[in-house]
Amino acid sequence: MSDHDVIVVGSGMNSLVCAALATKAGRRVLVLERNDVLGGCIRTEELFDGFTHDLLSQWYPLFMGGPAYGELADDLAAHGVEFANTEKPTGVLTGDGRALVLTTDRAENVTRFEAAGEGDGERYAAEMDRFLARDAELAFGLLGQELWSWSAARTLFSHGRKRGFRELAAFVGESLEPARPWLERTFSSEVARALVSPWMLHVGLRPDDAYSAVMSKVILAALEMGGMPVVVGGSVRIVDAFRRIVEGGGGEMRTGAEVERVVVEDGRAVGVRLVGGEELRATKAVVANVTPTQLYGRLLEGVPLPEEVAARAGRYRYGRSDMQIHYALDARPEWVDADLADVAIVHLCDSVDAQSQAMNEADRGLLPGRATVVVGQPCAVDPSRAPEGKWIVWIQLQELPSRPRGDAAGEIAVEGAWTPAVGEAYADRIQRRLDEAMPGFSDLVVGRKVLTPADLEAMNPNLVGGDPYSGACTVDQFFLWRPFPGAKGHETPVRQLYHIGASTHPGPGLGGGSGYLVAKALG
């Protein structure tokens, strides 16, 4: 038996933020990680000699633009964390060779959108100006607050008084608009629409889902204002800095420590029991960075819970799956449009319709015939990731079924599971797309590593079925209703037990939002 003030289950970004802030507030914190390395979805490895790869997540615009970074920036810097950024955070290349790049300069963006389609630059500026002047404060404010709180109520009341409560209600209604009609109304060019719509993949939505239009504006504003920062030398450095903050304050981080149960006495969480039987006590709180099905199914097994809470947790839905491909290249590739050479994230996306088709195929259990491809170029931001003159390409594919039943193109034999052979065959299809976008790409490859949805779940049990966002992000499982209707933010029916992570508000991403909110609640 060992006493701590706070025990944090899991060591992902939200856990690290929560642990660091609780430590700075004077709490003795213990972080428990089942794997042999800390970080959750922050995982850095040298897959090939001299090449530093972030295997899962690696981009930090949400963190650097959020409140956690505002409080921890000096501590992280003191422990060696340095961020590199870019003036070209994102771009798109369509199948017919049209490209468009978004920069961190408004005037430059207006010029670029105008060149893509007559009037598109002016309409882009008008949409961004309107959003930033009227809606951004409220949108970002609600994403950064505990929604079931007096603070959120005061924010809504303040905006209601300022703009009128009827207009506030109109904002809520307008915020439910899908991205497709907004894109079609705003931009005349297909390439401008294709620049924006793939970003819905990064928030777990399709362009036809409710509230995807307002999320498009949130993302465009964040990219234009904040760029696409990465941790110099690999994300492992920020994990190590968080560890030093916690340990420097008297806390501890343990790997190879899988939690079997939350220990509950008289309706209050008092600690955890590890696989193997060791019990660890927490005097103030247990904070679980897990999915609802893990928390209410396994970790609280046998604990009396309200019937409806258990039922709703059991109905929690997971979304489409993700696949990662990591390339080490012998030289910097040449894009068909040279303007994409130093862009952090390029999407290969033919159109909004093509994206919708790929997502529909995935929803029906099929490998998409022509997927949207997320091409990350970390060396464009941080050249230290690869030996001089060489390059890394980080591929993310977010339109995949967790259990493939077939192939939309009829080329790959699928038997209902992600086998290594299926993963490699699908990666070959994606690599042919890369050869179209960067002629001669395959000739530069010195190493390729494929991580299928099954591999991702094996690495991190929060990625159920390979879902990178730990649960579908549709409106019935978001905002007030994340993780499920009836849940009160990050509190649980068990006193002193808090729920954080991508399955909770404000959702997925490297922002550390839920960890920040719970750390503040702990005082």
N, C-alpha and C positions, 0 to 999 in steps of 0.2 A: 504494500500500500504506500502510495506517495502522494503528497498534497501539492496541488497547484491552484492558482486562482482561476485560470481559464485553460481548458483543453480544446484544441482545434483539431478536428478530424479532417485529414486531407491537407495537401500543401500547394494547391493551385493559387492563382493570383489573388483571389478573394481571401483565402486563408492567410497568405503572406501579408496582405494589407492589414487584415484584422489583427494578426499576431503582432505586427510591428507597432501599430497604433496603441494596442492594449499594453504592450511593453513600455512605450513612451509615457503612458498614463500611470505607470507604476505597478502594473499587474505582472505576476509571475506566470508565464505562458508556456504551455507544452504543445507542440505541433506533432501530430502522428501521421506518418505516411506509410502506406502499405508497400510501395515499391522501394527499390534500393537506391533511388535518387529522389531528391526533392523537386517540386515544381509543377506537378500535375501535367497540364498541357504545355508547360514551358519545358522543353526538352532539347538540349543541345548535344550533338555528337559529331565527332570527326568521322563521317562515314567513309571518306576516301582520304588518302594521305594528303594532309595540308589543307583540306577543305572543311570549314566549320559550318554545319547545317543545323538550323532550328527545325526540328522534325515536325512540329505541329504549329503552334502559334509563333509569331515573331514581330508583329507590327504594333506600335504603341500610341496611336493618336488618341484613343479613348483615355488611356492612363494619363498622358501628359496634359490632356485638356480637362481632367477631373480633379475633384477636391483632394483625393488621396495623395496625388503627386504634389499638390500645393503644400501639404504638410510634411511630406517625406523627402522632398527633393534634396535638401541639404544633407540629410542622413545618407541617402543613396550615393550622392556625389562623394561624400567623405569616405565611402567604402569602395570607390573606384568605378561607379556606374557613370558612363558617358553615353549620351544619345547623339546619333547622327540623323540628319533630316535631309529632305530634298525639296526642290522647287517644282518637281513634277511628280505628284503623288500617284496619279492614275491616268490610264489611257485605254483606248479600245482599238481593236483591229477587226474589221468585218471580213467575211469570206471573199468579197470582191476587191479587197485591198484598200478600202477607205480607213483612215485612221483619224483619231481626234484625241487630244491630250488636255487634261485639266491641270492647271498650275495653281500656285499659291498667290497669284497676282490677278486681281479682278479685271483690270483693264486688258491684260493679255488674254484672259478667258473670254471676255466679250468679243475680242478680235477673232479668236479661234472658233467660237460658236458661230459667229457671223459668216466666216468662210465656209463653214459646213452647210449652212442653210440660210437663205436670206431672211433677216428678221430674227434669227435664233439668238444672236448675241444680245440684242435689245431685250428680248423676252427672258433670256437667262438672267440678265441683270435685274430686270423688274421683279422676277420671282424671288431672287435672292434678297434684294433690298426689302421687299414686302415681308418675307419671312423673318429676316433679321430684325427689322424694325417693329414688327407686330407680334410675331409668334415664337421666336427663338427663345426668349427669356422664359416663357411659360413651358415650352416643350423641354428644353434642357433642364429647367428647374424641377419639373415633375419626374424626369428620368433620374435626377440626383437626390430625390427625397424619399423617405418612407411614406408611401401613399396613404396608408392607414395611420395618419398622424394629424395632430393639430397644426403642425407646420405646413403640411400640404393643404389643409383646409384654409389656413390663413393666406397661402399663396393664391388659391383659387378665388377667395373672397376679395383679395386685393386686386386681382386682374378683373374680377367682375365689376368692382366699383370703378375701375379705370376705364374699361371699354364698354361697360353695360352688360348686365347678366344675360340679356338676349344674345348679344354678340359673343359672349363667352360660350353659350350653348351652341352658337353657330360654329365657333372654332372647333368644338368637340365633334360636331357633325361633319365638318369639312375634313377633319383629321382622319376620318374613316374612309376617305376616298382611296381607291386602288391607284397604283402608279400608272397603269396603262392609260386610262383616260386623261390623267394629268400630263403625261408625256406627249400624247397625241395632240392635246390642246396647246401645249407650250412650244413644242419644237416641230418644225416642218421637215427636218432632215432625219432620215433613219439612223445615221451614224451618231447624231446627238442623243437620240433616244437610247441607242445601244451603249453609249458611254455610261448612262445612268442606271439602266435597268439591272445589269448584273450585280450591282451593289446590294440588291435585295437578297441575293444569295447569302451575303455576309450577315444578315440579320434574320436568316431562316425563313424568308418570305418569297413568294412569287409575285410578279408584277400585277397579278389580278387579285391579290389578297387585300383585304381591308387594312387600312392605315399605312399601306406601303408608299403612298405618295408623300405623306409627311415625313416618313423615315428617309425617303430619297432626299428631301430638303435638308434634314438633319445631317445626313452623311455628306452632301455637297458642301454645306457650310463648314463642317468639321474638317474636311479635306482642304478646302480653300484657305481656311484660317490656320490649320495645324499641320498640314503636310502629312508625311508618312514616316515617322521616326522609327528607328531600330536601335537596339543596344549595341554599341560598338564591341566587337569581339564575340558576339553571341549572347543570347538571352540567359544563359547559365550565369552570367555575371550579375544580373539583377537578383536572381535567386540566392546567390552567394551573399550579396549585400543584405538582403532581408534576413538571412540566417545570422549574419554578424550583428544586425540590430537587435534581434531577439536574444541571442546568446550574450551580447554585451549588457543587456538589461537583466540578466539572471535567468533567462528562459532557456528552453531546450527544444531542439528539433530532432526527432527520431525517425529513421527510415527502417523499413522491414518490420513495421509495427502495424498490423492490420487489426482494426477494431471489429470485434464480433458483436458487442451489445453496448448500448447506452445503459448505464446503471441508474435506475429510477427508484427513489424511496419517497413514500408519501406524496407522490405526484410531482416530485422535483428531481431534475437530473443532478446527480452528485458525482458522476465520473463515468468511466468506460471500462469494459473488460476486453482485453485483447484475445485474439486467437491464441490458444495456449494457456489461457486462464489468468494471466496477470491483470490485476485491477489497479486503476489509477484514479485518484480522487481529484475533484475540482470543487473549490469552495464557492465560486461565483457563477460559472457558466460552462456549458459544453456547447461548442459551435461546430455544426456538422456541414461540411462542404460535400454534399452527396446529392443524389437524385431523390425525389419523393418516394419512389418505389423502394429504394434502398433504406431510406430513413424510416418509413412507416411499415415497411415489410420486414426487413431483416434486423436493423439496429434497435427497433422498438418492439420486436416480437415478444408477445406475452404481456406487454404493458397495456392496461385498459385505456382505450382511446374512444372518443366520440364516434359512434358508428358511421356517421356521414363523412367524417374526416378520413377514416380508413378506406371507405368506399371510393371517395374522390381521388385519394392518392393511388388507389389501385387502377383507376381509369386514366391516369396520366398518360398522355400520348407522346411518342417520340417521332421525330421528323425524318426527312430524307438523310441519306448517309453521305459520308465524305471519304475521299481517297486522296492520298498525298503521293507525289512522285518527286524524288530529289535527284537532280542531275549535277554532276561535276563535269565541267567543260574545259577542254584544252586551250580555248581562246574565247574571246568575247564574240557572241554570235552577231550576225548582221541581219537586222529586220528589213522587211520589204519597204518599210517606211522608216527612215533613219531617225525620225523624231521620237521613236519609241525606245531608242537605245538606252537612255538614261532615266526611264520611267520606273518607279518602284513597283507598281502592280499594273499589268496590262491584262485586259480581258479579251479573249478571242470569242467574239459574239457576233453572229450574223445579223440578228435583229431581235426585237422584243418577242415576235412570234416564234422565232427559232428557240429562244430561251424557254418560252412557255411549252413548246412541244417537247423539249428535252425533259423538263420537269414532269410533264404529264406521263411521259414514257417511264420515268423513274417511279412515279406513283403507282403505275400498273405493274411494277416488278421487272421492268425491262432495262437493260443497259442502253442508254441513249445512243442513237445513231450518230448524232453530231452534237456534242456537249458544249456547254460554255466552259472555257478553260481559263482558270486564274493563273496567270504567269507572274510569279514574284521574282524580282531581280535584286536581291539584297546587296549584291556587290555594287549596284548603282548608287547605293546609299552608304554602304560600309565596305570599302575595298579590302579590308583586312580579312574578310571571310574566306578568301581564296588566295593561292600563291599569285605573285605578280604576273599579270597578263592573262590569267585564267578567270573563270566565271562560274557562278552557281545559278541554277534556275530552280525555283521552288514552285511546284505545281499543286494546285488544290482543285478538286472536282467535287462539287456539292449537289449534283443532280443524280444521285445513285440510290438504288433500293438497298435496304439492309439485307434482304434475302432475294437475290436475283432469280427470276423464273425464266428469263429468256433474254434474247438480244434483239433490239429493234431493227438492227441492220441484218440480222440473220447470218452473222459470220462467226460468232463465238459460241461454242458449246457450253451451256450453263445447266447445272443440275441442282439449283436451289440453294447454293451456298457460295461464299467467297473463298475459293481455293486459290493457292498461289498461281496455278495455271490460268485461271480466269483473270486474276489481277494483272498478270504479265501480258496476256492477250489484249486486255482493255488498254493497258499502258502503251502497247504498240500502236493502237488506234490513235491515241492522243499524240504520240510522237510523230505520226504522219501529219497531224495538224501543225505541230511545231515546225516541221520541215516546210510546210506551206508558208508559214509566217516568217521563218528565219531560214532561208534556203541554205542547205548544207549543215543544218543543225546536227543531224545524226552523226556526221563525220567528226564532230567535235566532242562527242560523248566519251568520257573516260570512266564514268561510273554512273549507274542508275540504281536507285533504291525505291521499290514500290511498297507502299503501306496501304493495304486494303481496309475496308470498313471493319472486317474481322480483326485485323492487326491493331487497329486503333482502339477497339473495345478491349482487347487483351492488354494494351498498354495502360488504359485508364477506364475503369468500370463506369465512370460517369458518361462515357461516350457510348451509350446503349445502341447496339446495332450499327455503330459507326456514326451516330448523330453527333456532329461537332458542337451542337448547342444544347445538349442535355435536355431536350424536350422541344416539341413543336412550338413555334413562336406565333401561331395564329392568335387572333384577338381574344378568343375564349380562354387562352392560357398565357395572357400577357397583362401588363399593367396591374390593375386591381385584382386580376384573376390569375396571377402567377404566384405559386405553382398551380393552384386550382381555386375555383370559386369557394369562398368561405374562409380561406386562409387569411390570417391577419399579418400581412407583411412577412417578416422573418421570425416572428414568434411562432411557437408551436403550442399544442394543448398541454405539453409538459413544461412546468415552470423551470426556468434557467436553461432551457434547451432552445438554441437558435439554429435556424436553417439558412445557409448561404450558398452561393455558387450560381452557375449559369441557369439552373432550374428556378431561380428566384429573381425577384425584381432587383435591378433593372434589366436582367437577362444576360445573354452571353457577351463575350468580348473581354479584352485585356484591360478593362477599366478599374477593376477592383471595387465596383460600386457597392455590392451587397456586403462585402467585408468591411468597407468604410462605415456603412450605416449601422451595422451591428457593433462595431468597435465604439462608435459614439453612443449607442444605447447602453453599453456596459459602463460608460463613464470613466 
